[in-house]
Amino acid sequence: TIGMKLPKFKQRLPEPLSVHEMVMLLDVPIGSKFNHVRNKAMLELMYATGMRVSELLGLTMDRVNLDDCSARICGKGGRERIVPFGNKAKEAILGYLDARNQLRPIPRGILFVNSRGQALNRGTFWWELRQMARRAGLNGRITPHQIRHSCATHLLEGGADLRVLAEMLGH
């Protein structure tokens, strides 16, 4: 069996959320609690840019330019790309930054932190996403990659150029 190649299994693409389901999910984190404001900003930015969860959680303050609504994302293999985002994501980030600046001590560096000013981890993000999906009434398992896939699908359906989209997603 040495040197024998195993058959390759096709990887299943995640089922994208519909635009309606995505709107329901984006409308869940409401309120003035720090976690709600932060979750809203993370979801809006993730959906607007199609970034991976690791890219979102590793995003630093100096990599987000709110003047021109863009984020400098460090992706797989250390490759960098600049991705634009819209006004909804900008407003959510500004709201989050107001709440973030009330933390003591004010955290530096990482953009998205918990209420103690520490960097979020993937497990916390997954747990928060599951809670938001449940509150939105979305059945089944919602994953961060599904949000990324939904972003790409909705942009393509809206007429985005495939090459530009691939570059935006870091492919």
Summary of the structure (lengths in Angstrom):
residues: 171
radius of gyration: 17.1
end to end distance: 34.5
largest distance: 62.2
contacts: 455
relative contact order: 0.19
helix: 50%
strand: 9%
